Each structure stands twice: as C-alpha cells, then as structure tokens.
C-alpha cells in the first residue's frame, strides 16, 4: 500500500514523538509517558480516547485538525524510520502497521498507546541506526508543555522563568502551567483577549531579558521578542509549519504578537496602580524603573509615585518638578501651581527656572495683578539685574500682563512707572522708551 500523497515531507521522522504530544493536547490527555523496552518505544497517553472507526481509517485523517490528524502524522513519520512494526491501541482497537501492511484487531484498551518496534532484522542494521532519538526531541520541545511529559519516568518539563519581573499579567486560567511566578512581583489576572490562549507575561526593566515563547500544541518555539516583556503563551489556535520547526506567521500570529506588545502598556499601568500596596523593597525596585518612564506617565500616576516615595525618603525634587511640568501639559493648572510652589520651597537655588514656570502658570490662571506682584518681583530679582533695571523690568512685565488680562487701569499705572525708569536709564528717544509710550497710548 502506498502512503497518501499528503504525507508530511521535509520533516525529521524522529519528530513523530512531537505529533503524539500534539494529539495528547488536542484530545485532552492528562499526560504523555514514554518508556523504552529494548528496541520498543512505548508512548502512553492517559485520558485520550480515539474511536475505533477513526483508528481503522487513520490513514485518511492526515489533514484532520483534531487528535486523529496528529496521530496519523505520527504513524506516517514513524513509518519512514522503517520500523519492524507500529502498534496503535485505543477504544478496544489495535492498529498494526508493518511496512505497507495494515491490520486492525480487537484489543482490550481504553487510553491511547503507541508503540514503535524497531528491532532490527539483521545485526548490520542494528549497528548502523542510532536508537531513541525521540528523547532529544521531547526534551527540546516539551519543556513548557501544559501537561506532564516524562521519558523513562523522568519529567521533561521545566518552568518559564519570570524571576526579577516587576509586574506579572496572567491571561486566562494558568493554574498548572509551568512557569515561575516571582513572589515580590505585582500580579494581575485577566481574561485572555480572544479567548483561544492562556499566557503569563512579565514586565522587566532589563531590555536584554526580553523573550517570547509560544507553546503550540505543547511544543515550544521562540518568537520575536517584545522589548520590556518576558512572555509565554500556550495555545492550539496557531499553526505549526509542516516541518514542525516553527510557527506559521499567519493573521492569528500577527494578532497575538500585537496583543503581547499591547500588554506592555497594561503591565506599566499595573505597576503604577499598585504603588500604594508595595513594600519598601518592592517600591525601591519599581520606582527605579518608573522614573525612567516619566515621559509616558500621566499626572495621576506621577503623583502616586511621589506620595509613595515621600513615605520612605521624604520629598523628591525631581518628581515634584516632573509633576508640575506634567500638570501644565495636561492643563491642570491648579495642580501645577501647587507642585511649583513645593519645588521652590525645596530648591531656592533653582528659583529662576522654577519661578518662571510658576509665573507662567499663574498668568494662565489669569489671577489679579496684585496677587502676581510678589512672584514677579522674586523672578526679576533672581535674574541679577541692577536695582533700577529690575524695577523697570518688573513694572513693564506687570503692565503687559495687566493689559492682556483686561485690567487697563492697572496696566497704565505699571507701564507709566516703567516708562519713567526707562527714560532715566536709556533717554527719552530710545526705541524701548518709544515702545512703552505706544503701549500706554493703546490702553
């Protein structure tokens, strides 16, 4: 009997073991156990059941999406190893494949058992063919399998490491999945977008530690990483390449990678939100990262970080100034005034820059001129001008502000004082003096 034309090509036949893992995942098996007994390799897939009719017609199921398709691929690949016999048992039915011959027998069995009998016919073949290369396949691809996989009683599974991550986002029910959840990280659980996968994602401040692993039908493959994210995704919704050496980059693959990138924003928000709940050690680690993200933060987030840091070490000038600037950008002028005033109390040596920011905010608030006078006087004095020059600059600044905010009477009084001082300093015909006269005449 000839093999079907759709038999897997360009695929290492030893990878038939991975097809059995796929079948186990697709059919709801509890685990995969592989044992070697001499030249016989035995796979047990407890919990997986395949109907007797399917076993009888397995050669027609290569393209089927369920467990029967993966089992058919396993038989087709294993046949290329030229074994003495392949035996597949399920639902009281035994399929025996020897070369091109197939036989279906009754056999008391409920769970699926797959046996590959490679006993050589002659000694020469025994010496030429390596045995049990399936072990290497399982150990390479099944370390993050959702169900236990063992070789000779030794577990193959390891854990995806999220150690050191600042925050962890869990999509879907991940109980029992093999990953390490750091005890000190902030953790949030949410339904998986799309609903056809579960995932564990960690926010890492070290860009080098970024890594994305896709576990498709129990087989792990590295995907292009998203900077700042360590992620592992378990799914059966993606397609594997025919050679079983990677994930096909189709529309669903692109959607999933886009969702992982979007998770970076969610993880940052999670870190901002949980600041009040953090221990001092957690806050120290988190704030070092968040202070590098100030440009992306909202004012409410910045204020949360500011409050948390103040409980530990007192006022933080850098964060207060950043909060003032962010408040201006978000047009929250009253908050900006508060933050600038606090910054001035902490850093009088930076008074010029901070006073300029405060005065601009107060002018945007359109406060009455008399309430602005003290701040403008401080700003002019801090600029190091001579006494008369400083007074002239003060009166001119107050006059211009008063005129622009609908206080013409106060504006004329301020500008008149500035005109007298500038005439005495520069002379009556100086261009600056002429401009002041024009301003006064226009009020």
LOGU-72364 format. One record per residue (C-alpha): residue number from 1; x, y, z. Coordinates in steps of 0.2 Angstrom, whole numbers, plus 5000, padded with zeros to 4 digits. Layout:
N
<site n="NUM" x="X" y="Y" z="Z"/>
...
***
This chain:
443
<site n="1" x="5000" y="5000" z="5000"/>
<site n="2" x="5007" y="5017" z="4995"/>
<site n="3" x="5007" y="5031" z="5008"/>
<site n="4" x="4995" y="5045" z="5005"/>
<site n="5" x="5001" y="5059" z="4994"/>
<site n="6" x="4999" y="5072" z="5008"/>
<site n="7" x="5011" y="5063" z="5020"/>
<site n="8" x="5022" y="5075" z="5029"/>
<site n="9" x="5038" y="5080" z="5019"/>
<site n="10" x="5054" y="5088" z="5024"/>
<site n="11" x="5052" y="5083" z="5042"/>
<site n="12" x="5064" y="5073" z="5053"/>
<site n="13" x="5054" y="5056" z="5055"/>
<site n="14" x="5060" y="5056" z="5073"/>
<site n="15" x="5048" y="5070" z="5076"/>
<site n="16" x="5034" y="5058" z="5076"/>
<site n="17" x="5035" y="5059" z="5095"/>
<site n="18" x="5030" y="5078" z="5094"/>
<site n="19" x="5015" y="5073" z="5084"/>
<site n="20" x="5010" y="5062" z="5099"/>
<site n="21" x="5011" y="5076" z="5111"/>
<site n="22" x="5000" y="5086" z="5099"/>
<site n="23" x="4987" y="5073" z="5099"/>
<site n="24" x="4988" y="5072" z="5118"/>
<site n="25" x="4985" y="5091" z="5119"/>
<site n="26" x="4971" y="5091" z="5106"/>
<site n="27" x="4962" y="5077" z="5114"/>
<site n="28" x="4963" y="5081" z="5132"/>
<site n="29" x="4975" y="5069" z="5138"/>
<site n="30" x="4982" y="5070" z="5156"/>
<site n="31" x="5000" y="5067" z="5152"/>
<site n="32" x="5012" y="5059" z="5140"/>
<site n="33" x="5023" y="5045" z="5146"/>
<site n="34" x="5037" y="5037" z="5135"/>
<site n="35" x="5046" y="5021" z="5140"/>
<site n="36" x="5060" y="5011" z="5131"/>
<site n="37" x="5060" y="4992" z="5132"/>
<site n="38" x="5075" y="4987" z="5122"/>
<site n="39" x="5071" y="4991" z="5104"/>
<site n="40" x="5052" y="4995" z="5108"/>
<site n="41" x="5047" y="5013" z="5112"/>
<site n="42" x="5031" y="5015" z="5120"/>
<site n="43" x="5020" y="5030" z="5122"/>
<site n="44" x="5005" y="5031" z="5134"/>
<site n="45" x="4993" y="5045" z="5133"/>
<site n="46" x="4981" y="5043" z="5148"/>
<site n="47" x="4965" y="5052" z="5146"/>
<site n="48" x="4965" y="5052" z="5127"/>
<site n="49" x="4952" y="5042" z="5118"/>
<site n="50" x="4950" y="5039" z="5099"/>
<site n="51" x="4936" y="5030" z="5092"/>
<site n="52" x="4938" y="5013" z="5084"/>
<site n="53" x="4931" y="5019" z="5067"/>
<site n="54" x="4945" y="5033" z="5067"/>
<site n="55" x="4958" y="5020" z="5071"/>
<site n="56" x="4953" y="5009" z="5056"/>
<site n="57" x="4953" y="5024" z="5044"/>
<site n="58" x="4968" y="5033" z="5052"/>
<site n="59" x="4977" y="5035" z="5035"/>
<site n="60" x="4963" y="5046" z="5029"/>
<site n="61" x="4965" y="5058" z="5043"/>
<site n="62" x="4981" y="5067" z="5040"/>
<site n="63" x="4973" y="5084" z="5037"/>
<site n="64" x="4961" y="5082" z="5051"/>
<site n="65" x="4963" y="5096" z="5064"/>
<site n="66" x="4959" y="5086" z="5080"/>
<site n="67" x="4970" y="5072" z="5089"/>
<site n="68" x="4967" y="5060" z="5075"/>
<site n="69" x="4976" y="5071" z="5062"/>
<site n="70" x="4991" y="5072" z="5074"/>
<site n="71" x="4991" y="5053" z="5077"/>
<site n="72" x="4990" y="5050" z="5058"/>
<site n="73" x="5005" y="5061" z="5056"/>
<site n="74" x="5014" y="5052" z="5069"/>
<site n="75" x="5011" y="5035" z="5061"/>
<site n="76" x="5016" y="5042" z="5044"/>
<site n="77" x="5033" y="5050" z="5051"/>
<site n="78" x="5037" y="5034" z="5061"/>
<site n="79" x="5034" y="5023" z="5046"/>
<site n="80" x="5049" y="5032" z="5037"/>
<site n="81" x="5061" y="5025" z="5051"/>
<site n="82" x="5057" y="5008" z="5043"/>
<site n="83" x="5052" y="5000" z="5060"/>
<site n="84" x="5048" y="4982" z="5061"/>
<site n="85" x="5031" y="4987" z="5067"/>
<site n="86" x="5020" y="5001" z="5073"/>
<site n="87" x="5006" y="4997" z="5085"/>
<site n="88" x="4992" y="5010" z="5090"/>
<site n="89" x="4979" y="5005" z="5103"/>
<site n="90" x="4963" y="5014" z="5108"/>
<site n="91" x="4945" y="5010" z="5112"/>
<site n="92" x="4947" y="4992" z="5111"/>
<site n="93" x="4955" y="4993" z="5094"/>
<site n="94" x="4973" y="4989" z="5089"/>
<site n="95" x="4981" y="4995" z="5073"/>
<site n="96" x="4997" y="4986" z="5067"/>
<site n="97" x="5007" y="4994" z="5053"/>
<site n="98" x="5021" y="4983" z="5046"/>
<site n="99" x="5028" y="4991" z="5030"/>
<site n="100" x="5014" y="4993" z="5018"/>
<site n="101" x="5003" y="4981" z="5028"/>
<site n="102" x="4990" y="4986" z="5040"/>
<site n="103" x="4979" y="4976" z="5051"/>
<site n="104" x="4965" y="4981" z="5063"/>
<site n="105" x="4962" y="4969" z="5078"/>
<site n="106" x="4952" y="4969" z="5094"/>
<site n="107" x="4962" y="4973" z="5109"/>
<site n="108" x="4956" y="4977" z="5127"/>
<site n="109" x="4962" y="4995" z="5129"/>
<site n="110" x="4954" y="5012" z="5133"/>
<site n="111" x="4968" y="5025" z="5133"/>
<site n="112" x="4979" y="5028" z="5118"/>
<site n="113" x="4995" y="5018" z="5117"/>
<site n="114" x="5008" y="5020" z="5103"/>
<site n="115" x="5022" y="5008" z="5101"/>
<site n="116" x="5036" y="5008" z="5089"/>
<site n="117" x="5045" y="4992" z="5087"/>
<site n="118" x="5062" y="4995" z="5079"/>
<site n="119" x="5070" y="4978" z="5082"/>
<site n="120" x="5082" y="4975" z="5068"/>
<site n="121" x="5081" y="4961" z="5056"/>
<site n="122" x="5100" y="4959" z="5054"/>
<site n="123" x="5115" y="4964" z="5065"/>
<site n="124" x="5122" y="4976" z="5052"/>
<site n="125" x="5106" y="4987" z="5054"/>
<site n="126" x="5107" y="4986" z="5072"/>
<site n="127" x="5125" y="4994" z="5072"/>
<site n="128" x="5121" y="5007" z="5059"/>
<site n="129" x="5105" y="5015" z="5066"/>
<site n="130" x="5105" y="5026" z="5082"/>
<site n="131" x="5091" y="5022" z="5094"/>
<site n="132" x="5080" y="5033" z="5105"/>
<site n="133" x="5082" y="5050" z="5097"/>
<site n="134" x="5064" y="5054" z="5102"/>
<site n="135" x="5071" y="5058" z="5119"/>
<site n="136" x="5080" y="5073" z="5112"/>
<site n="137" x="5065" y="5079" z="5103"/>
<site n="138" x="5054" y="5079" z="5118"/>
<site n="139" x="5067" y="5087" z="5129"/>
<site n="140" x="5070" y="5101" z="5117"/>
<site n="141" x="5052" y="5105" z="5113"/>
<site n="142" x="5041" y="5100" z="5128"/>
<site n="143" x="5049" y="5109" z="5142"/>
<site n="144" x="5034" y="5121" z="5144"/>
<site n="145" x="5021" y="5108" z="5139"/>
<site n="146" x="5004" y="5111" z="5148"/>
<site n="147" x="5003" y="5093" z="5153"/>
<site n="148" x="5017" y="5082" z="5161"/>
<site n="149" x="5029" y="5074" z="5149"/>
<site n="150" x="5041" y="5061" z="5155"/>
<site n="151" x="5054" y="5050" z="5147"/>
<site n="152" x="5058" y="5034" z="5157"/>
<site n="153" x="5049" y="5041" z="5172"/>
<site n="154" x="5060" y="5057" z="5172"/>
<site n="155" x="5049" y="5073" z="5170"/>
<site n="156" x="5054" y="5083" z="5154"/>
<site n="157" x="5045" y="5099" z="5159"/>
<site n="158" x="5054" y="5114" z="5167"/>
<site n="159" x="5047" y="5131" z="5171"/>
<site n="160" x="5047" y="5148" z="5161"/>
<site n="161" x="5057" y="5160" z="5172"/>
<site n="162" x="5049" y="5176" z="5176"/>
<site n="163" x="5061" y="5179" z="5190"/>
<site n="164" x="5065" y="5198" z="5193"/>
<site n="165" x="5050" y="5204" z="5184"/>
<site n="166" x="5042" y="5219" z="5191"/>
<site n="167" x="5024" y="5215" z="5187"/>
<site n="168" x="5016" y="5200" z="5180"/>
<site n="169" x="5000" y="5199" z="5170"/>
<site n="170" x="4991" y="5182" z="5168"/>
<site n="171" x="4979" y="5180" z="5154"/>
<site n="172" x="4966" y="5166" z="5156"/>
<site n="173" x="4967" y="5152" z="5169"/>
<site n="174" x="4985" y="5147" z="5170"/>
<site n="175" x="4984" y="5136" z="5185"/>
<site n="176" x="4996" y="5121" z="5182"/>
<site n="177" x="5005" y="5129" z="5169"/>
<site n="178" x="5024" y="5128" z="5170"/>
<site n="179" x="5031" y="5145" z="5174"/>
<site n="180" x="5039" y="5153" z="5189"/>
<site n="181" x="5029" y="5167" z="5197"/>
<site n="182" x="5041" y="5179" z="5207"/>
<site n="183" x="5034" y="5181" z="5225"/>
<site n="184" x="5038" y="5200" z="5225"/>
<site n="185" x="5030" y="5205" z="5209"/>
<site n="186" x="5013" y="5213" z="5207"/>
<site n="187" x="5001" y="5201" z="5199"/>
<site n="188" x="4985" y="5204" z="5189"/>
<site n="189" x="4974" y="5190" z="5182"/>
<site n="190" x="4963" y="5194" z="5167"/>
<site n="191" x="4953" y="5185" z="5153"/>
<site n="192" x="4964" y="5182" z="5138"/>
<site n="193" x="4959" y="5193" z="5123"/>
<site n="194" x="4952" y="5182" z="5110"/>
<site n="195" x="4950" y="5168" z="5122"/>
<site n="196" x="4960" y="5155" z="5112"/>
<site n="197" x="4975" y="5155" z="5123"/>
<site n="198" x="4982" y="5157" z="5140"/>
<site n="199" x="4998" y="5167" z="5144"/>
<site n="200" x="5010" y="5173" z="5158"/>
<site n="201" x="5019" y="5190" z="5154"/>
<site n="202" x="5031" y="5199" z="5165"/>
<site n="203" x="5037" y="5217" z="5165"/>
<site n="204" x="5056" y="5218" z="5165"/>
<site n="205" x="5067" y="5233" z="5167"/>
<site n="206" x="5081" y="5224" z="5158"/>
<site n="207" x="5078" y="5225" z="5140"/>
<site n="208" x="5091" y="5211" z="5137"/>
<site n="209" x="5079" y="5199" z="5147"/>
<site n="210" x="5065" y="5201" z="5134"/>
<site n="211" x="5059" y="5185" z="5127"/>
<site n="212" x="5043" y="5177" z="5120"/>
<site n="213" x="5040" y="5159" z="5119"/>
<site n="214" x="5024" y="5152" z="5110"/>
<site n="215" x="5019" y="5134" z="5116"/>
<site n="216" x="5008" y="5127" z="5102"/>
<site n="217" x="5000" y="5110" z="5105"/>
<site n="218" x="5013" y="5108" z="5119"/>
<site n="219" x="5028" y="5112" z="5108"/>
<site n="220" x="5039" y="5127" z="5112"/>
<site n="221" x="5046" y="5139" z="5100"/>
<site n="222" x="5054" y="5156" z="5102"/>
<site n="223" x="5045" y="5171" z="5094"/>
<site n="224" x="5052" y="5189" z="5090"/>
<site n="225" x="5053" y="5197" z="5107"/>
<site n="226" x="5044" y="5212" z="5113"/>
<site n="227" x="5056" y="5224" z="5122"/>
<site n="228" x="5052" y="5225" z="5141"/>
<site n="229" x="5042" y="5209" z="5141"/>
<site n="230" x="5045" y="5191" z="5145"/>
<site n="231" x="5030" y="5181" z="5139"/>
<site n="232" x="5025" y="5163" z="5137"/>
<site n="233" x="5009" y="5159" z="5128"/>
<site n="234" x="5000" y="5142" z="5127"/>
<site n="235" x="4988" y="5139" z="5113"/>
<site n="236" x="4982" y="5127" z="5100"/>
<site n="237" x="4975" y="5142" z="5089"/>
<site n="238" x="4991" y="5144" z="5080"/>
<site n="239" x="4998" y="5134" z="5065"/>
<site n="240" x="5014" y="5125" z="5065"/>
<site n="241" x="5025" y="5124" z="5050"/>
<site n="242" x="5024" y="5107" z="5041"/>
<site n="243" x="5042" y="5103" z="5046"/>
<site n="244" x="5037" y="5106" z="5065"/>
<site n="245" x="5052" y="5118" z="5066"/>
<site n="246" x="5042" y="5134" z="5070"/>
<site n="247" x="5025" y="5144" z="5070"/>
<site n="248" x="5017" y="5149" z="5054"/>
<site n="249" x="5016" y="5168" z="5054"/>
<site n="250" x="4998" y="5170" z="5048"/>
<site n="251" x="4984" y="5183" z="5053"/>
<site n="252" x="4982" y="5175" z="5070"/>
<site n="253" x="5000" y="5175" z="5074"/>
<site n="254" x="5001" y="5194" z="5070"/>
<site n="255" x="4986" y="5197" z="5081"/>
<site n="256" x="4994" y="5188" z="5095"/>
<site n="257" x="5011" y="5197" z="5094"/>
<site n="258" x="5001" y="5213" z="5093"/>
<site n="259" x="4992" y="5209" z="5109"/>
<site n="260" x="5008" y="5205" z="5118"/>
<site n="261" x="5015" y="5222" z="5113"/>
<site n="262" x="4999" y="5230" z="5120"/>
<site n="263" x="5002" y="5220" z="5136"/>
<site n="264" x="5017" y="5231" z="5139"/>
<site n="265" x="5006" y="5246" z="5142"/>
<site n="266" x="4995" y="5236" z="5154"/>
<site n="267" x="5009" y="5230" z="5164"/>
<site n="268" x="5016" y="5248" z="5166"/>
<site n="269" x="4999" y="5253" z="5172"/>
<site n="270" x="4998" y="5239" z="5184"/>
<site n="271" x="5014" y="5244" z="5192"/>
<site n="272" x="5008" y="5262" z="5193"/>
<site n="273" x="4991" y="5257" z="5201"/>
<site n="274" x="4999" y="5245" z="5214"/>
<site n="275" x="5012" y="5258" z="5221"/>
<site n="276" x="5002" y="5261" z="5237"/>
<site n="277" x="5002" y="5242" z="5241"/>
<site n="278" x="5020" y="5239" z="5239"/>
<site n="279" x="5033" y="5235" z="5252"/>
<site n="280" x="5048" y="5246" z="5254"/>
<site n="281" x="5059" y="5233" z="5244"/>
<site n="282" x="5046" y="5232" z="5230"/>
<site n="283" x="5044" y="5251" z="5229"/>
<site n="284" x="5063" y="5253" z="5228"/>
<site n="285" x="5064" y="5241" z="5213"/>
<site n="286" x="5048" y="5248" z="5205"/>
<site n="287" x="5052" y="5266" z="5207"/>
<site n="288" x="5069" y="5264" z="5198"/>
<site n="289" x="5060" y="5258" z="5183"/>
<site n="290" x="5045" y="5270" z="5183"/>
<site n="291" x="5056" y="5285" z="5185"/>
<site n="292" x="5064" y="5280" z="5168"/>
<site n="293" x="5046" y="5281" z="5161"/>
<site n="294" x="5041" y="5298" z="5167"/>
<site n="295" x="5038" y="5305" z="5149"/>
<site n="296" x="5024" y="5291" z="5146"/>
<site n="297" x="5016" y="5293" z="5163"/>
<site n="298" x="5000" y="5303" z="5167"/>
<site n="299" x="5000" y="5316" z="5181"/>
<site n="300" x="4989" y="5305" z="5192"/>
<site n="301" x="5002" y="5291" z="5191"/>
<site n="302" x="5016" y="5303" z="5194"/>
<site n="303" x="5008" y="5309" z="5210"/>
<site n="304" x="5005" y="5291" z="5216"/>
<site n="305" x="5024" y="5288" z="5214"/>
<site n="306" x="5028" y="5304" z="5223"/>
<site n="307" x="5017" y="5300" z="5238"/>
<site n="308" x="5024" y="5283" z="5239"/>
<site n="309" x="5042" y="5289" z="5238"/>
<site n="310" x="5039" y="5303" z="5251"/>
<site n="311" x="5033" y="5290" z="5264"/>
<site n="312" x="5050" y="5282" z="5263"/>
<site n="313" x="5063" y="5296" z="5260"/>
<site n="314" x="5054" y="5312" z="5261"/>
<site n="315" x="5050" y="5325" z="5246"/>
<site n="316" x="5059" y="5321" z="5230"/>
<site n="317" x="5063" y="5337" z="5220"/>
<site n="318" x="5065" y="5328" z="5203"/>
<site n="319" x="5047" y="5320" z="5204"/>
<site n="320" x="5039" y="5336" z="5210"/>
<site n="321" x="5046" y="5346" z="5196"/>
<site n="322" x="5041" y="5332" z="5184"/>
<site n="323" x="5023" y="5333" z="5191"/>
<site n="324" x="5022" y="5351" z="5189"/>
<site n="325" x="5028" y="5350" z="5171"/>
<site n="326" x="5016" y="5336" z="5168"/>
<site n="327" x="5001" y="5346" z="5176"/>
<site n="328" x="5005" y="5360" z="5164"/>
<site n="329" x="5005" y="5348" z="5149"/>
<site n="330" x="4988" y="5341" z="5155"/>
<site n="331" x="4981" y="5359" z="5158"/>
<site n="332" x="4979" y="5355" z="5177"/>
<site n="333" x="4985" y="5372" z="5182"/>
<site n="334" x="4980" y="5372" z="5200"/>
<site n="335" x="4990" y="5356" z="5202"/>
<site n="336" x="5004" y="5364" z="5193"/>
<site n="337" x="5004" y="5379" z="5204"/>
<site n="338" x="5005" y="5368" z="5220"/>
<site n="339" x="5019" y="5357" z="5213"/>
<site n="340" x="5029" y="5373" z="5208"/>
<site n="341" x="5027" y="5381" z="5225"/>
<site n="342" x="5033" y="5365" z="5234"/>
<site n="343" x="5048" y="5364" z="5222"/>
<site n="344" x="5053" y="5382" z="5226"/>
<site n="345" x="5052" y="5378" z="5245"/>
<site n="346" x="5064" y="5363" z="5242"/>
<site n="347" x="5076" y="5371" z="5230"/>
<site n="348" x="5078" y="5390" z="5232"/>
<site n="349" x="5095" y="5389" z="5222"/>
<site n="350" x="5084" y="5384" z="5206"/>
<site n="351" x="5072" y="5399" z="5209"/>
<site n="352" x="5074" y="5407" z="5192"/>
<site n="353" x="5068" y="5391" z="5182"/>
<site n="354" x="5055" y="5387" z="5194"/>
<site n="355" x="5049" y="5404" z="5196"/>
<site n="356" x="5047" y="5406" z="5178"/>
<site n="357" x="5036" y="5390" z="5177"/>
<site n="358" x="5026" y="5396" z="5192"/>
<site n="359" x="5023" y="5414" z="5185"/>
<site n="360" x="5018" y="5406" z="5168"/>
<site n="361" x="5005" y="5395" z="5177"/>
<site n="362" x="4998" y="5410" z="5187"/>
<site n="363" x="4997" y="5420" z="5171"/>
<site n="364" x="4987" y="5406" z="5163"/>
<site n="365" x="4976" y="5406" z="5178"/>
<site n="366" x="4973" y="5424" z="5175"/>
<site n="367" x="4974" y="5429" z="5193"/>
<site n="368" x="4973" y="5448" z="5198"/>
<site n="369" x="4989" y="5458" z="5195"/>
<site n="370" x="4990" y="5462" z="5214"/>
<site n="371" x="4991" y="5443" z="5218"/>
<site n="372" x="5005" y="5441" z="5205"/>
<site n="373" x="5016" y="5455" z="5210"/>
<site n="374" x="5026" y="5446" z="5223"/>
<site n="375" x="5031" y="5431" z="5212"/>
<site n="376" x="5036" y="5443" z="5198"/>
<site n="377" x="5047" y="5453" z="5210"/>
<site n="378" x="5055" y="5437" z="5215"/>
<site n="379" x="5058" y="5432" z="5197"/>
<site n="380" x="5066" y="5449" z="5192"/>
<site n="381" x="5077" y="5450" z="5207"/>
<site n="382" x="5083" y="5432" z="5204"/>
<site n="383" x="5089" y="5437" z="5187"/>
<site n="384" x="5103" y="5448" z="5195"/>
<site n="385" x="5098" y="5465" z="5187"/>
<site n="386" x="5103" y="5481" z="5194"/>
<site n="387" x="5090" y="5489" z="5206"/>
<site n="388" x="5083" y="5502" z="5194"/>
<site n="389" x="5084" y="5490" z="5179"/>
<site n="390" x="5075" y="5476" z="5190"/>
<site n="391" x="5061" y="5489" z="5195"/>
<site n="392" x="5059" y="5494" z="5176"/>
<site n="393" x="5058" y="5476" z="5171"/>
<site n="394" x="5045" y="5472" z="5185"/>
<site n="395" x="5034" y="5486" z="5181"/>
<site n="396" x="5034" y="5483" z="5162"/>
<site n="397" x="5030" y="5464" z="5165"/>
<site n="398" x="5016" y="5468" z="5176"/>
<site n="399" x="5009" y="5481" z="5164"/>
<site n="400" x="5010" y="5469" z="5149"/>
<site n="401" x="5001" y="5456" z="5160"/>
<site n="402" x="4988" y="5468" z="5166"/>
<site n="403" x="4984" y="5474" z="5149"/>
<site n="404" x="4982" y="5457" z="5141"/>
<site n="405" x="4970" y="5451" z="5155"/>
<site n="406" x="4958" y="5465" z="5154"/>
<site n="407" x="4965" y="5477" z="5168"/>
<site n="408" x="4968" y="5493" z="5158"/>
<site n="409" x="4969" y="5505" z="5173"/>
<site n="410" x="4982" y="5494" z="5182"/>
<site n="411" x="4991" y="5492" z="5166"/>
<site n="412" x="4993" y="5510" z="5163"/>
<site n="413" x="4999" y="5513" z="5180"/>
<site n="414" x="5013" y="5499" z="5179"/>
<site n="415" x="5018" y="5505" z="5162"/>
<site n="416" x="5019" y="5523" z="5167"/>
<site n="417" x="5031" y="5518" z="5181"/>
<site n="418" x="5041" y="5508" z="5169"/>
<site n="419" x="5042" y="5522" z="5157"/>
<site n="420" x="5049" y="5534" z="5170"/>
<site n="421" x="5063" y="5522" z="5175"/>
<site n="422" x="5067" y="5518" z="5157"/>
<site n="423" x="5068" y="5536" z="5152"/>
<site n="424" x="5080" y="5540" z="5166"/>
<site n="425" x="5091" y="5524" z="5161"/>
<site n="426" x="5090" y="5525" z="5142"/>
<site n="427" x="5085" y="5543" z="5137"/>
<site n="428" x="5068" y="5549" z="5130"/>
<site n="429" x="5072" y="5544" z="5112"/>
<site n="430" x="5077" y="5526" z="5115"/>
<site n="431" x="5067" y="5513" z="5105"/>
<site n="432" x="5062" y="5504" z="5121"/>
<site n="433" x="5055" y="5520" z="5128"/>
<site n="434" x="5045" y="5523" z="5112"/>
<site n="435" x="5038" y="5506" z="5113"/>
<site n="436" x="5032" y="5509" z="5131"/>
<site n="437" x="5023" y="5525" z="5125"/>
<site n="438" x="5014" y="5516" z="5111"/>
<site n="439" x="5008" y="5503" z="5124"/>
<site n="440" x="5002" y="5516" z="5135"/>
<site n="441" x="4993" y="5525" z="5121"/>
<site n="442" x="4985" y="5509" z="5116"/>
<site n="443" x="4976" y="5506" z="5133"/>
***
